[in-house]
Amino acid sequence: IGLCKVAPRGLPYSVLHLGNTCAAHQMFSHTVKDFSRLYNRKAHVHHYTEYMERGEFDEAFETVNALIKDYIHLDMLHETPASCCPQPA
């Protein structure tokens, strides 16, 4: 957590929080699913191919899929603390 000296206009301060969790793979998976659906239909691709190659889409897709696999692997290695598990009644 960080307190920023330059706050947005009209606010006394600004706070920034960056977090990393293995649960990020769920968000990335959802985003990749949406991207794949649009990309397979070639939706909006013409806006980007004016200044980038189509191969960059494929490379980014592979990179994000590798990241998802890494997060899933780390998630499987991680043990959930007992305090997070529901206790039997």
N, C-alpha and C positions, 0 to 999 in steps of 0.2 A: 504494500500500500504506500502510495506517495502523495504528498501534499504539493500541489503545483502553486508556484508564486504568481503565475499569470492566470487569473480566473476568467471564465467567460463573462462577457459584458453583463452587468447587473447582478453578479453574484460575488460574495465576499471571497470565495476560495473554490478550488477544484480538486477533486480527489481521483486518483487513478489506482486501479487494482488489476494486476495481472495474475492469472492463476493457470496452473497446468494440472490436468487431471487425465487419467486414462479414459475417463468417460467421454473425452473429446471425440473418440472414434465414432460415436453415435451421430454427432453433429456433422462430422465430415462425411459419413456414409449417406446421410440424408441429402447433403449438398451435392455429392457425386451422383446420386440417383436423379436428382432434379436436373443437373447439368447433362447427364446422359440422355435423358428424355428430350431435352431441347436440342442438344447437339445432333442426335440421330435424325431429328426432323429438319436440321439445318436452320433452326430458328435463330435469328439475330446474328448468325455467323458473318454475314456480309458486312456488318458494322465493324468487325474486328479484322477481317482479312484485308482491309484497305491498308493496314500498317503492320500486320504480323502474318507469319506463315501459318497455314493450317496445322503443320506438324507440331507447332508449339502447343496447340490444344491437346494433342495426343501425348506429348511429353509431360505436360502439366497433369493430365489425367493419370498417367502412370506414376508420377511422383506422389500425388495425393493417395492413390491406392496403396503404394508402399508405406506411406505414413499411417494409413488406417491399419494395415497389417501389423506395423510396429506397435501401435497403441493397443491393439487387441492382444498381442503377445504379452506386453507389459501388464495388461489388465488381468490376464490369466495367471501371471506369476504373483500378483498382489493378493495378499490375504485380507479379507474384510475384517476390521476390528470387531470384537465381540459386542462393543457398545453400539455398533450400527445394526446388528442383527436383532430381529424381533425375538423377545424372550417368550418361551412357551408359557401358557397360562396354567 
